[in-house]
């Protein structure tokens, strides 16, 4: 009886030692993976503008390069007030993002990377256009 109980206990321990590592490998989880996550890898958050953001928002609106919704390309204001958000990612500067309606923020959050690339490209184009205007006016003075 004692041997049978000991044998069952050993089989249980052996089975546990085999099953647990296999389960972790099947999930793709490795203890080292959690240590490699950096703040920049974390997903960002959309934060509605508040009164305390008023000064930042005024400057960000002046620099905002798009006249259309970031996700749908509809004209801003075409569906009423255009919702404005701060897109915040830990370890990166905040960005203003503007949508044509409340539903577009959900599309943005599913995969923000292409929309942020679009916003960056529009900022670059606006900066280049501003530089060309300055160059054109230099010869007049």
SEMAR-265826 format. One record per residue (C-alpha): residue in three letters; chain; x, y, z. Coordinates in steps of 0.5 Angstrom, whole numbers. Layout:
! SEMAR-265826
<site ALA; A; <X; Y; Z>>
...
This chain:
! SEMAR-265826
<site UNK; A; <0; 0; 0>>
<site UNK; A; <6; 5; 2>>
<site UNK; A; <9; 3; -5>>
<site UNK; A; <3; 4; -9>>
<site UNK; A; <2; 11; -6>>
<site UNK; A; <9; 13; -7>>
<site UNK; A; <9; 11; -14>>
<site UNK; A; <3; 15; -15>>
<site UNK; A; <6; 21; -12>>
<site UNK; A; <12; 20; -16>>
<site UNK; A; <8; 19; -23>>
<site UNK; A; <4; 26; -21>>
<site UNK; A; <11; 30; -20>>
<site UNK; A; <14; 27; -26>>
<site UNK; A; <7; 29; -30>>
<site UNK; A; <7; 36; -28>>
<site UNK; A; <14; 37; -29>>
<site UNK; A; <13; 35; -37>>
<site UNK; A; <6; 38; -38>>
<site UNK; A; <8; 45; -35>>
<site UNK; A; <14; 47; -39>>
<site UNK; A; <10; 44; -45>>
<site UNK; A; <4; 48; -44>>
<site UNK; A; <9; 54; -43>>
<site UNK; A; <12; 53; -50>>
<site UNK; A; <6; 52; -53>>
<site UNK; A; <4; 59; -51>>
<site UNK; A; <10; 62; -53>>
<site UNK; A; <12; 65; -47>>
<site UNK; A; <19; 65; -44>>
<site UNK; A; <21; 68; -38>>
<site UNK; A; <26; 72; -42>>
<site UNK; A; <20; 75; -46>>
<site UNK; A; <18; 79; -40>>
<site UNK; A; <24; 82; -39>>
<site UNK; A; <25; 85; -46>>
<site UNK; A; <19; 89; -46>>
<site UNK; A; <21; 97; -46>>
<site UNK; A; <16; 102; -45>>
<site UNK; A; <16; 104; -52>>
<site UNK; A; <13; 97; -54>>
<site UNK; A; <7; 99; -50>>
<site UNK; A; <1; 101; -53>>
<site UNK; A; <-1; 108; -53>>
<site UNK; A; <-7; 111; -50>>
<site UNK; A; <-12; 116; -53>>
<site UNK; A; <-14; 121; -47>>
<site UNK; A; <-19; 127; -49>>
<site UNK; A; <-17; 134; -48>>
<site UNK; A; <-19; 137; -42>>
<site UNK; A; <-18; 144; -39>>
<site UNK; A; <-11; 143; -36>>
<site UNK; A; <-9; 141; -43>>
<site UNK; A; <-11; 148; -46>>
<site UNK; A; <-5; 151; -47>>
<site UNK; A; <-1; 145; -50>>
<site UNK; A; <-8; 144; -55>>
<site UNK; A; <-7; 151; -57>>
<site UNK; A; <0; 150; -60>>
<site UNK; A; <-1; 143; -62>>
<site UNK; A; <-8; 145; -66>>
<site UNK; A; <-3; 151; -70>>
<site UNK; A; <2; 145; -72>>
<site UNK; A; <-3; 140; -74>>
<site UNK; A; <-2; 139; -81>>
<site UNK; A; <-9; 135; -83>>
<site UNK; A; <-16; 138; -85>>
<site UNK; A; <-19; 131; -85>>
<site UNK; A; <-20; 125; -80>>
<site UNK; A; <-14; 121; -79>>
<site UNK; A; <-17; 115; -80>>
<site UNK; A; <-23; 116; -85>>
<site UNK; A; <-20; 122; -89>>
<site UNK; A; <-27; 125; -88>>
<site UNK; A; <-27; 133; -87>>
<site UNK; A; <-26; 135; -80>>
<site UNK; A; <-32; 138; -78>>
<site UNK; A; <-36; 135; -83>>
<site UNK; A; <-40; 130; -78>>
<site UNK; A; <-40; 136; -72>>
<site UNK; A; <-35; 137; -67>>
<site UNK; A; <-29; 133; -69>>
<site UNK; A; <-26; 130; -63>>
<site UNK; A; <-19; 131; -61>>
<site UNK; A; <-15; 127; -57>>
<site UNK; A; <-8; 126; -54>>
<site UNK; A; <-4; 120; -56>>
<site UNK; A; <0; 118; -50>>
<site UNK; A; <6; 113; -51>>
<site UNK; A; <10; 112; -45>>
<site UNK; A; <17; 115; -46>>
<site UNK; A; <15; 119; -52>>
<site UNK; A; <12; 126; -53>>
<site UNK; A; <5; 127; -53>>
<site UNK; A; <1; 128; -60>>
<site UNK; A; <-5; 131; -62>>
<site UNK; A; <-10; 127; -66>>
<site UNK; A; <-16; 129; -69>>
<site UNK; A; <-22; 125; -72>>
<site UNK; A; <-29; 126; -76>>
<site UNK; A; <-33; 123; -71>>
<site UNK; A; <-33; 119; -64>>
<site UNK; A; <-32; 112; -68>>
<site UNK; A; <-26; 113; -71>>
<site UNK; A; <-22; 113; -65>>
<site UNK; A; <-23; 105; -64>>
<site UNK; A; <-21; 104; -71>>
<site UNK; A; <-14; 108; -70>>
<site UNK; A; <-13; 104; -63>>
<site UNK; A; <-14; 97; -67>>
<site UNK; A; <-7; 99; -71>>
<site UNK; A; <-4; 106; -69>>
<site UNK; A; <2; 105; -73>>
<site UNK; A; <0; 107; -80>>
<site UNK; A; <-4; 113; -78>>
<site UNK; A; <2; 116; -74>>
<site UNK; A; <6; 115; -80>>
<site UNK; A; <1; 119; -84>>
<site UNK; A; <1; 124; -79>>
<site UNK; A; <8; 124; -79>>
<site UNK; A; <9; 125; -87>>
<site UNK; A; <4; 130; -87>>
<site UNK; A; <8; 134; -81>>
<site UNK; A; <14; 133; -86>>
<site UNK; A; <10; 136; -92>>
<site UNK; A; <8; 142; -88>>
<site UNK; A; <15; 143; -85>>
<site UNK; A; <18; 143; -92>>
<site UNK; A; <12; 148; -95>>
<site UNK; A; <14; 153; -90>>
<site UNK; A; <21; 152; -91>>
<site UNK; A; <20; 154; -98>>
<site UNK; A; <16; 160; -97>>
<site UNK; A; <21; 163; -92>>
<site UNK; A; <26; 161; -98>>
<site UNK; A; <22; 165; -103>>
<site UNK; A; <21; 171; -98>>
<site UNK; A; <29; 172; -97>>
<site UNK; A; <30; 175; -104>>
<site UNK; A; <25; 180; -103>>
<site UNK; A; <28; 184; -97>>
